[in-house]
């Protein structure tokens, strides 16, 4: 919205319109003053509580009265844009905050106010009590999955930018919360689930690669004398059990660990050394890691790197338990023998 001035603010001379720097501008022929009309600065605050809900206000004035939006308002003279964001937040919601970082800067041409430059900050709550005020009818926290249509496209962009920066962090936090001391699992999707999908899908390939090594490895000599199909089935069963243990939340763990105790006992009866049995089991883990990580392309972003770390942690937890129960079965059979 162009400023409708007629006289020079400095010398009161009638202004002229001239093309200056390829734009029509107000110009004072007396004192040579050029008037530059710049966008109005608007400050917004993104405030998210510990439940990961975002604070919105229901606008009571035009433009966009009756619509929800971020706490926002114009910066005043002699006020920084950061201070404007904090002030508007307090006036509209009763919340006291501190600016954490810049989230978005975007231009907007508004039919009501004209050219605006919209600056949005992430703001942390440091005090106050939630209560609508100033030109806000209501103030409330909303789940990101159930946001109402926002008043301005600049708000939409800012929220989108905020989520793009935090969704991966939240996924990592949720993943860490799933470790209960016995299993690293969740009814919800975890970052490493995609890697286990690769493992289950390519179980035959992983098992075959293990067979090739275990029949020739110096630490597993007895396996060379077993039928190849029988050895393949051993590896395939281990991978399948690992997949079940990870993906089936209500699986009977006792059934799985009892099977490893039985395997340990059987290997003792067949004349295997315990070190050979553990080595063979460890080689399956080696081939799971080698195959899945080679196909995951998971080294480009922090979430992808964490996905690999989480995957390896879950696999190692399974193998720690498998080795323990296998050893228990082996030692029990030896004692009974």
C-alpha positions in Angstrom: 0.0 0.0 0.0 1.7 3.2 -1.2 1.9 6.0 1.3 -0.5 8.8 0.2 1.7 11.8 1.0 1.4 15.2 -0.9 4.0 17.5 0.7 7.6 17.0 1.6 7.9 16.2 5.3 11.2 18.2 5.4 10.3 21.5 3.6 6.6 21.3 2.9 7.1 21.6 -0.9 4.5 19.9 -3.1 5.9 16.5 -4.1 6.3 15.2 -7.6 6.2 11.6 -9.0 9.4 10.6 -10.7 10.9 7.4 -12.0 13.9 6.8 -9.8 15.8 3.5 -9.9 13.2 2.1 -12.3 10.3 2.8 -9.9 7.8 5.6 -9.5 8.7 7.4 -6.3 7.7 10.6 -4.5 10.3 13.3 -5.0 10.8 16.8 -3.5 12.1 19.1 -6.2 13.2 21.6 -3.5 15.3 19.6 -1.2 15.9 16.7 -3.6 14.6 14.2 -1.0 13.5 10.8 -2.5 10.8 8.9 -0.6 11.3 5.1 -0.5 8.3 3.1 0.5 9.5 -0.1 2.1 7.6 -3.2 3.3 6.2 -3.1 6.8 7.9 -5.6 9.2 5.7 -8.1 10.9 6.9 -10.4 13.7 5.5 -13.8 14.5 6.2 -16.4 17.2 6.1 -20.2 17.0 5.6 -21.5 20.6 5.4 -25.2 21.1 4.8 -26.8 24.5 6.2 -30.0 26.0 3.3 -32.0 24.4 4.5 -30.8 21.0 1.4 -28.6 20.5 1.6 -25.2 18.8 0.1 -22.0 20.2 -2.4 -20.2 17.9 -4.6 -17.2 18.4 -8.1 -16.6 17.0 -7.9 -13.2 15.3 -10.5 -10.6 16.4 -9.7 -7.9 13.8 -9.2 -7.6 10.1 -7.4 -8.8 8.1 -8.5 -12.4 8.5 -10.7 -11.8 11.5 -12.2 -15.1 12.8 -9.2 -17.2 11.6 -6.5 -18.9 13.6 -2.9 -17.8 13.2 0.5 -17.4 14.9 0.8 -14.6 17.5 1.8 -11.7 15.2 2.0 -8.0 14.9 3.9 -5.0 13.5 7.2 -3.9 14.9 7.1 -0.5 16.4 9.6 2.4 16.0 12.8 1.9 18.0 11.9 -1.8 18.5 13.9 -4.7 17.3 12.0 -7.4 15.3 12.8 -9.9 18.0 11.4 -7.7 20.7 8.3 -7.2 18.6 7.7 -11.0 18.5 8.0 -11.2 22.3 5.7 -8.3 22.9 3.0 -9.5 20.5 3.1 -12.9 22.1 2.6 -11.5 25.5 -0.1 -9.1 24.5 -2.1 -11.7 22.5 -1.6 -14.8 24.7 -0.3 -13.7 28.1 2.8 -15.9 27.6 6.2 -14.5 28.3 8.9 -15.9 26.1 12.4 -15.6 24.8 13.5 -15.9 21.2 15.4 -19.1 20.4 16.1 -18.8 16.7 14.8 -17.6 13.3 12.4 -20.0 11.6 11.3 -18.1 8.5 11.4 -14.8 6.6 8.9 -14.3 3.8 7.3 -11.4 1.8 3.6 -11.0 1.6 1.4 -8.6 -0.4 -1.7 -8.0 1.7 -4.8 -6.2 0.4 -5.3 -4.5 3.7 -1.8 -3.4 4.6 0.2 -3.7 1.4 3.7 -5.0 1.2 4.9 -6.9 4.3 8.0 -8.6 5.3 7.1 -11.4 7.7 9.7 -12.7 10.2 8.9 -15.7 12.4 10.9 -16.9 15.4 10.8 -19.9 17.6 10.1 -18.7 21.0 10.5 -20.6 24.3 8.0 -20.2 27.2 9.6 -18.6 30.3 6.5 -17.5 32.2 3.1 -16.0 32.1 -0.4 -17.5 32.0 -2.3 -18.4 28.8 -5.0 -15.9 28.3 -6.3 -14.2 25.1 -5.8 -10.5 24.9 -5.3 -7.5 22.7 -6.8 -8.4 19.3 -7.1 -12.1 19.9 -10.5 -13.7 20.8 -9.0 -16.9 21.9 -5.5 -18.5 22.5 -5.0 -22.2 22.5 -2.5 -25.0 21.8 -3.2 -27.3 18.8 -1.8 -30.7 17.8 0.2 -30.3 14.6 -1.9 -33.1 13.0 -5.1 -31.2 13.6 -4.3 -27.6 12.8 -7.1 -25.3 11.6 -6.6 -23.4 8.3 -4.1 -20.6 9.2 -4.9 -16.9 8.5 -1.8 -16.1 6.3 0.3 -18.2 3.9 3.4 -16.8 5.8 2.1 -18.7 8.9 1.7 -21.9 6.8 5.3 -21.6 5.5 6.7 -20.9 8.9 5.0 -23.9 10.5 6.1 -26.1 7.6 9.7 -25.0 8.1 9.5 -25.6 11.8 8.2 -29.1 11.4 10.9 -29.9 8.8 13.5 -29.0 11.4 12.0 -30.9 14.3 10.2 -34.0 13.0 13.4 -35.9 12.7 14.5 -34.9 16.2 11.1 -35.9 17.7 11.4 -39.3 15.9 14.8 -39.9 17.5 13.4 -38.9 20.9 10.5 -41.3 20.6 12.8 -44.0 19.4 15.0 -43.6 22.5 12.0 -43.8 24.8 11.1 -47.3 23.5 14.0 -49.1 25.1 12.6 -50.8 28.2 15.7 -52.8 29.3 14.6 -56.0 27.6 13.7 -55.1 24.1 14.1 -52.1 21.8 10.8 -52.0 20.1 7.5 -50.1 19.8 4.0 -50.5 18.5 4.8 -47.3 16.6 7.2 -47.1 13.7 10.8 -46.7 14.6 13.5 -45.2 12.3 15.3 -48.5 11.9 12.2 -50.4 10.8 13.0 -49.7 7.2 16.3 -51.5 7.6 14.7 -54.5 9.1 12.4 -54.6 6.1 15.5 -55.0 3.9 16.8 -57.7 6.2 13.6 -59.7 6.0 13.2 -59.2 2.3 16.7 -60.3 1.5 16.9 -63.1 4.1 17.8 -65.7 1.4 20.7 -63.7 0.1 22.1 -63.1 3.6 21.8 -66.7 4.5 23.5 -67.8 1.3 26.4 -65.4 1.9 26.7 -66.8 5.5 26.8 -70.4 4.2 29.7 -69.5 1.9 31.8 -68.2 4.8 30.8 -70.6 7.6 31.8 -73.7 5.7 35.3 -72.3 5.1 36.0 -70.2 8.2 38.8 -71.3 10.5 36.6 -71.0 13.6 33.7 -73.1 12.4 35.3 -76.4 10.9 32.4 -78.7 11.8 30.0 -76.8 9.6 31.8 -77.8 6.4 30.7 -81.4 7.0 27.0 -80.6 7.2 24.6 -80.6 4.2 24.5 -77.2 2.6 20.7 -77.0 2.7 20.8 -77.8 6.4 23.3 -75.0 7.0 21.3 -72.6 4.9 18.1 -73.3 7.0 20.0 -72.6 10.2 20.9 -69.0 9.0 17.5 -68.4 7.5 15.8 -69.4 10.8 18.0 -67.0 12.8 17.2 -64.1 10.5 13.5 -65.0 10.6 13.5 -65.2 14.4 15.2 -61.8 14.6 12.6 -60.3 12.2 9.8 -61.7 14.3 11.4 -60.5 17.6 11.6 -57.0 16.1 8.3 -56.6 14.3 5.8 -58.7 16.3 5.2 -56.7 19.4 3.3 -59.4 21.3 5.6 -62.3 20.4 6.3 -65.0 22.9 9.9 -64.4 23.8 10.2 -67.5 25.9 9.6 -69.6 22.7 12.5 -67.9 20.9 15.0 -68.2 23.8 14.0 -71.8 24.5 14.8 -72.6 20.9 18.3 -71.2 21.3 18.8 -73.2 24.5 17.8 -76.3 22.6 20.2 -75.5 19.7 23.0 -75.1 22.3 22.2 -78.5 23.8 22.1 -80.1 20.4 25.4 -78.7 19.3 27.1 -80.1 22.5 25.6 -83.5 21.7 26.9 -83.3 18.1 30.5 -82.6 19.4 30.8 -78.9 18.6 32.9 -76.6 20.8 30.9 -73.7 22.3 33.3 -71.2 20.8 32.6 -72.7 17.3 28.8 -72.4 17.8 29.1 -68.8 19.0 31.4 -67.9 16.1 28.9 -69.3 13.6 26.1 -67.3 15.2 28.2 -64.2 15.2 28.9 -64.6 11.5 25.2 -64.4 10.7 25.2 -61.0 12.4 28.2 -59.9 10.3 26.4 -60.7 7.1 23.2 -59.0 8.3 25.1 -55.8 8.9 27.1 -56.1 5.7 24.1 -56.7 3.5 21.6 -54.2 5.0 24.0 -51.3 5.4 25.3 -51.7 1.9 21.8 -51.3 0.6 20.4 -48.7 3.0 22.3 -45.5 1.8 21.8 -44.3 5.3 24.7 -41.9 5.8 23.5 -38.6 4.4 21.4 -37.0 7.2 21.4 -37.2 11.0 18.2 -39.3 11.0 19.7 -41.7 8.6 22.8 -42.1 10.6 20.8 -42.6 13.7 18.7 -45.2 11.9 21.8 -47.3 11.3 22.9 -46.9 15.0 19.4 -47.9 16.2 19.3 -50.9 13.8 22.7 -52.1 15.0 21.7 -51.6 18.6 18.5 -53.7 18.2 20.4 -56.5 16.3 23.1 -56.5 18.9 20.6 -56.8 21.7 19.0 -59.8 20.1 22.4 -61.5 19.6 23.4 -60.8 23.1 20.4 -62.7 24.3 20.7 -65.4 21.7 24.3 -66.0 22.7 23.4 -66.2 26.4 20.6 -68.7 25.9 22.6 -70.8 23.5 25.4 -71.0 26.0 23.0 -71.9 28.8 21.6 -74.7 26.7 25.1 -75.9 25.8 26.3 -75.9 29.5 23.1 -77.5 30.8 23.5 -80.4 28.3 27.2 -80.8 29.2 26.3 -80.9 32.9 23.6 -83.5 32.3 26.0 -85.5 30.2 
